Amino acid sequence: MKKQLTIRVMEEHDLPGLLEIENTIWTNQNSPVFHHYESVDAYKEKINGRIIFVAVDADQVHGFIDIHHPTPLAAHKKQWMFGIGVHPNSQSLGVGRQLLDYVKEAAVKAGIHKISLRVMGPNIKAIQFYRRNGFIQEALFKDEFLINGLFCDDYQFAYFVD
């Protein structure tokens, strides 16, 4: 069942909900870095200057999508990379799809040509999700990460806006 949400730019009062998502969702299956923040202030410092859209209702932050240019180079001004996270209790309710749709529309308005992300090989559900949402595989980084003594592939996916 799809959850109807408002998607908007993050506001200060969203920080505790974002912190909860960040401290809950990341594992060795979906991130080469363990994300854990001791406080809202520590999290706020980490995201300073980022553009973050949140999927919210009256009760909570259900998910976020964080966009940025891959580098500060002028040659990258027509590309966004993103990270996305959905609260475990809100997964499979259409939150991620709504966030992606929102960013695709925002990219059109901003004149962005390409939206891309990286996803770890063991994160098969995410890979399937991106493919269902029009993303294509651009690259395979074989044995990109060594996690718990095992090598892990990483993929780059992209969606072309125009």
Beta strands, then each sheet from edge to edge (+ up, - down):
strand 1: 6-9
strand 2: 51-56
strand 3: 61-68
strand 4: 79-86
strand 5: 114-120
strand 6: 136-147
strand 7: 150-160
sheet 1: 1+ 2- 3+ 4- 5- 7+ 6-
end
